[in-house]
Amino acid sequence: MDSPVTVVLDPTDESRPAARTVGPRPDDLAGRTVGLLDIAKPRGDVFLDRLADLLTERGATVRRYAKPTFTKPMPTDLRAEITAECDVVIEALAD
């Protein structure tokens, strides 16, 4: 039997998708700073609130960020701020 094929779709508005690779992931989040990015979709904050509690219990420092709207790309200054302050970022998408 053939194994299933996984197809990953890039929802960005690029005429030619950029080549992307997955960055290295830490073995443990304890002692790391985790950025939680709310993209301004309804109830994303509810998910991130719970996730923040769980990460804090496991020894991570949590920083919260929010995009002004989910309809546009993240502002460059917000991207720079997150990059400078965080080891790992989790983005919430919920409705």
Backbone hydrogen bonds in HBPLUS format (Angstrom, degrees):
<---DONOR---> <-ACCEPTOR-->    atom                        ^
c    i                          cat <-CA-CA->   ^        H-A-AA   ^      H-
h    n   atom  resd res      DA  || num        DHA   H-A  angle D-A-AA Bond
n    s   type  num  typ     dist DA aas  dist angle  dist       angle   num
A0032-ARG N   A0029-LEU O   2.98 MM   3  5.23 160.4  2.02 132.2 132.6     1
A0031-GLY N   A0059-GLY O   2.85 MM  28  5.83 177.9  1.85 130.5 130.0     2
A0061-THR N   A0032-ARG O   2.90 MM  29  6.13 169.8  1.91 160.2 163.3     3
A0087-ASP N   A0033-THR O   2.82 MM  54  5.33 159.9  1.86 143.0 149.8     4
A0088-VAL N   A0033-THR O   3.27 MM  55  6.61 154.7  2.34 155.0 157.7     5
A0034-VAL N   A0061-THR O   2.74 MM  27  6.08 162.8  1.76 170.7 176.0     6
A0063-ARG N   A0034-VAL O   2.98 MM  29  6.23 161.1  2.02 150.1 152.6     7
A0035-GLY N   A0088-VAL O   2.74 MM  53  6.12 167.7  1.75 159.5 159.8     8
A0090-ILE N   A0035-GLY O   2.79 MM  55  6.21 158.8  1.84 166.3 172.8     9
A0036-LEU N   A0063-ARG O   2.82 MM  27  6.20 159.7  1.86 164.9 171.6    10
A0065-TYR N   A0036-LEU O   2.90 MM  29  6.03 152.8  1.97 166.5 159.5    11
A0037-LEU N   A0090-ILE O   2.81 MM  53  6.11 166.5  1.83 156.3 161.0    12
A0092-ALA N   A0037-LEU O   2.94 MM  55  6.21 166.1  1.96 168.5 167.4    13
A0038-ASP N   A0065-TYR O   2.89 MM  27  6.14 169.7  1.90 141.6 144.0    14
A0067-LYS N   A0038-ASP O   2.84 MM  29  6.27 159.2  1.88 161.4 167.0    15
A0044-GLY N   A0041-LYS O   3.18 MM   3  5.67 164.5  2.20 135.2 135.8    16
A0046-VAL N   A0043-ARG O   3.14 MM   3  5.15 128.7  2.42  95.4 108.3    17
A0047-PHE N   A0043-ARG O   3.38 MM   4  6.78 158.5  2.43 149.4 152.7    18
A0048-LEU N   A0044-GLY O   2.99 MM   4  6.28 164.0  2.01 151.0 155.7    19
A0049-ASP N   A0045-ASP O   2.82 MM   4  5.93 149.1  1.91 144.3 152.2    20
A0050-ARG N   A0046-VAL O   3.32 MM   4  6.58 164.1  2.34 147.5 149.9    21
A0051-LEU N   A0047-PHE O   2.99 MM   4  6.22 161.0  2.02 150.6 156.7    22
A0052-ALA N   A0048-LEU O   2.79 MM   4  5.88 156.1  1.85 148.4 154.2    23
A0053-ASP N   A0049-ASP O   3.18 MM   4  6.48 155.7  2.24 144.6 150.2    24
A0054-LEU N   A0050-ARG O   3.07 MM   4  6.41 163.2  2.10 152.4 156.2    25
A0055-LEU N   A0051-LEU O   2.90 MM   4  6.10 163.5  1.92 156.0 160.5    26
A0056-THR N   A0052-ALA O   2.95 MM   4  6.04 160.8  1.98 149.5 154.9    27
A0057-GLU N   A0053-ASP O   3.02 MM   4  6.22 157.6  2.07 148.9 154.9    28
A0058-ARG N   A0054-LEU O   3.24 MM   4  6.46 133.1  2.48 135.6 147.1    29
A0058-ARG N   A0055-LEU O   3.07 MM   3  5.09 131.7  2.31  95.0 108.4    30
A0060-ALA N   A0055-LEU O   3.04 MM   5  5.44 164.9  2.06 147.8 143.4    31
A0059-GLY N   A0056-THR O   3.04 MM   3  5.18 162.9  2.07 111.8 113.1    32
A0078-LEU N   A0075-PRO O   3.11 MM   3  5.36 122.3  2.46 102.3 116.3    33
A0079-ARG N   A0075-PRO O   3.05 MM   4  6.40 159.1  2.10 155.1 161.4    34
A0080-ALA N   A0076-THR O   2.99 MM   4  6.26 157.0  2.04 149.6 155.5    35
A0081-GLU N   A0077-ASP O   2.99 MM   4  6.16 154.4  2.06 141.7 148.6    36
A0082-ILE N   A0078-LEU O   2.99 MM   4  6.21 166.7  2.01 155.5 157.8    37
A0083-THR N   A0079-ARG O   2.98 MM   4  6.13 162.4  2.01 148.1 153.5    38
A0084-ALA N   A0080-ALA O   2.98 MM   4  6.13 153.8  2.05 146.6 153.0    39
A0085-GLU N   A0081-GLU O   3.08 MM   4  6.19 142.8  2.22 145.4 155.0    40
A0086-CYS N   A0082-ILE O   3.00 MM   4  5.72 141.2  2.15 156.3 159.8    41
